[in-house]
Amino acid sequence: MKSNMLFIVFILITLSACSSAETYTFWTEENFQQIQRLNEANIRYEIRNGEIWVSEGDMDKVVACCS
């Protein structure tokens, strides 16, 4: 019984780790200076319809370097 519970816990942890998709948050309008700062700080971002979207995991770095 105990080994079955450990197996189930292991499966749940493994599945939850696999489903962690990276999410992005709107930062600002597309701007060469902001893109340059993001690149220099190695911050993940995407350009969507003229807007800069940054990785939620990097938001602390974005605020520190690019505000």
N, C-alpha and C positions, 0 to 999 in steps of 0.2 A: 504494500500500500504506500509506504513512504517513497519507494523508488518511482512509483507512478506519479506521485505529486511532484517530485523533483523533475521528472521528465516534462510534465506539463508546464511547470514554471520555466524551465529552460526553453521550451518551444515558444511560450508567450514572449519572453524577453527577446528571443531571436527574431520573431515576427515583428515586434514593435521597432526594433532597430532597423529592419529592412524597409519600413514604410516611412522613414523620416525624410521626406522630400524637402529640398531647400526652398524657402519662401523669400520673396523680395518685397521691399517696402518702397513706396514712392519717395524720392529724395528731393529732386528739383528739376527744372527744365534743363534740357541738354545745353551744356555750356563747356567750351574747350578748357577753361581753367579748372572747373570741377572735375572733368574727366582726367586731366593731368594729375591733379591731387590724388584722386582715387587710384590711378595707376601707380604713382610713387609710393602709396601706402599699401599696395598689394591688397586692395579691397575688391571683392567680387561685386560686379554690377552688370546690369543689362540696360540697353537703350530700347525704349518702347515708345513709338510714336512721338519722338522728340522729347521724351522724358527720361531721366535717369532713375533707375530702380536699383537699390542696393540690397545686398543680402541681409536678412534680419540678424544673422549671427555676427555681422560686422558693424552693427549700428553704433556700438560704443566707439569703435575706431573712426567711423564716419564723423561723429559729433566732435571727436577730439581733433581730427586733422582738417576737416573741410567746412567747419562752421564759420 
